[in-house]
Amino acid sequence: MPPELHPFIIHLAVGLLVAAPACDAAGLILRREGLLHAGRWNTLIGTVAAGLAVLSGIAARAELGPHSAAGEALLNLHNAFGYVMLVFWVPAALWRAFSPAARAEPLPRPPTLTGPAR
């Protein structure tokens, strides 16, 4: 994977993984099935993009020239953050992909007092 793609791929992953819980929360609050589907797909595609970002980051690090000790420390922190994000998002994506409980189904509407009596 070309290391030049790392900035693009990582920002795609970040955008999708930030939007995923926002879509889920809005879908639950507004009871919109489409938002729940968007949250699910953002989680799945964002996690794949995060994995590709880690791979492209490894390739980019291999092509780096010499840098300072401070640069090395920052790069190590950057790498660790990428791995931590994968550890968090991969199980969430697997759950969203395969768990029947994670299927995008809107919550039922609560009963209202203004409806007709039955």
Secondary structure, 3 states (H helix, E strand, C coil): CCHHHHHHHHHHHHHHHHHHHHHHHHHHHHCCHHHHHHHHHHHHHHHHHHHHHHHHHHHHHHCCCCCCHHHHHHHHHHHHHHHHHHHHHHHHHHHHHHCHHHCCCCCCCCCCCCCCCC
